[in-house]
Amino acid sequence: MESLYSWMTTNGLDPALIAYAGAAIAFFALIKVFFFQKKNIAEIENAEKLQAEDIATAKVETAKVAVEKAEAEKAESEKAESEKAAAEKAEAEKAEAEKAAAE
């Protein structure tokens, strides 16, 4: 290290430049690390937002499917009731026709 010091002083350079250069390199390295971490955090937040949106979309789709299923069951039960009523009406008409034919 003494030879570097003597070489720098003989060439008119201040030996403190080594420390300043090291500090500048460390400073820029810290800035780069800071921006890299900031970018990673932003990517993680975006991934979490997308995941939350996917979950919300899945919940909406599940709710839509449940509503459609309930509507289909309601329509099916109404259809079954109308068929049952039609069958009862046909039985009643058949019974009346048999009564009328018997008289």
C-alpha positions as CSV (number, residue, x, y, z in Angstrom):
1,M,0.0,0.0,0.0
2,E,2.9,2.3,0.7
3,S,4.2,1.9,-2.9
4,L,0.7,3.0,-4.2
5,Y,0.8,6.0,-1.8
6,S,4.3,7.0,-3.0
7,W,3.4,6.4,-6.7
8,M,0.3,8.6,-6.3
9,T,2.2,11.4,-4.5
10,T,5.0,11.4,-7.0
11,N,2.5,11.7,-9.8
12,G,0.6,14.5,-8.1
13,L,-2.5,12.6,-7.0
14,D,-4.1,12.6,-3.6
15,P,-4.1,9.1,-2.0
16,A,-7.5,9.9,-0.6
17,L,-8.9,9.4,-4.1
18,I,-8.9,5.7,-3.4
19,A,-11.3,6.1,-0.6
20,Y,-13.5,8.5,-2.6
21,A,-13.6,6.1,-5.5
22,G,-14.5,3.2,-3.2
23,A,-17.3,5.3,-1.7
24,A,-18.6,6.3,-5.1
25,I,-18.7,2.7,-6.3
26,A,-20.5,1.7,-3.0
27,F,-23.0,4.5,-3.4
28,F,-23.9,3.6,-7.0
29,A,-24.1,-0.1,-6.0
30,L,-26.5,0.8,-3.2
31,I,-28.7,2.9,-5.6
32,K,-28.8,-0.1,-8.0
33,V,-29.8,-2.4,-5.2
34,F,-32.4,0.0,-4.1
35,F,-34.0,0.2,-7.5
36,F,-33.8,-3.5,-8.0
37,Q,-35.6,-4.1,-4.7
38,K,-38.2,-1.5,-5.6
39,K,-38.8,-3.3,-8.9
40,N,-39.2,-6.7,-7.2
41,I,-41.6,-5.2,-4.6
42,A,-43.7,-3.7,-7.5
43,E,-43.8,-7.1,-9.3
44,I,-44.9,-8.8,-6.1
45,E,-47.6,-6.3,-5.5
46,N,-48.8,-6.7,-9.1
47,A,-48.9,-10.4,-8.7
48,E,-50.9,-10.1,-5.5
49,K,-53.3,-7.7,-7.2
50,L,-53.8,-10.1,-10.1
51,Q,-54.3,-13.0,-7.7
52,A,-56.9,-11.0,-5.8
53,E,-58.6,-10.1,-9.0
54,D,-58.6,-13.8,-10.0
55,I,-60.1,-14.7,-6.7
56,A,-62.8,-12.1,-7.0
57,T,-63.5,-13.2,-10.6
58,A,-63.8,-16.8,-9.4
59,K,-66.2,-15.7,-6.6
60,V,-68.4,-13.9,-9.1
61,E,-68.4,-16.9,-11.5
62,T,-69.3,-19.2,-8.6
63,A,-72.1,-16.8,-7.7
64,K,-73.3,-16.7,-11.3
65,V,-73.3,-20.5,-11.5
66,A,-75.2,-20.8,-8.2
67,V,-77.8,-18.3,-9.5
68,E,-78.1,-20.1,-12.8
69,K,-78.4,-23.5,-11.0
70,A,-81.1,-22.1,-8.7
71,E,-83.0,-20.7,-11.7
72,A,-82.7,-24.0,-13.5
73,E,-84.0,-25.9,-10.5
74,K,-86.9,-23.4,-10.1
75,A,-87.8,-23.8,-13.8
76,E,-87.6,-27.6,-13.5
77,S,-89.8,-27.6,-10.4
78,E,-92.3,-25.3,-12.1
79,K,-92.3,-27.6,-15.2
80,A,-92.8,-30.6,-13.0
81,E,-95.7,-28.9,-11.2
82,S,-97.3,-27.9,-14.5
83,E,-97.0,-31.4,-15.8
84,K,-98.4,-32.8,-12.6
85,A,-101.3,-30.3,-12.8
86,A,-101.9,-31.3,-16.5
87,A,-101.8,-35.0,-15.6
88,E,-104.3,-34.4,-12.7
89,K,-106.6,-32.4,-15.1
90,A,-106.4,-35.2,-17.7
91,E,-107.3,-37.8,-15.0
92,A,-110.2,-35.6,-13.9
93,E,-111.4,-35.2,-17.5
94,K,-111.0,-39.0,-18.0
95,A,-112.9,-39.7,-14.9
96,E,-115.7,-37.3,-15.9
97,A,-115.8,-38.9,-19.4
98,E,-116.1,-42.4,-17.8
99,K,-118.9,-41.2,-15.6
100,A,-120.7,-39.6,-18.5
101,A,-120.3,-42.8,-20.5
102,A,-121.5,-44.9,-17.6
103,E,-124.7,-42.9,-17.4
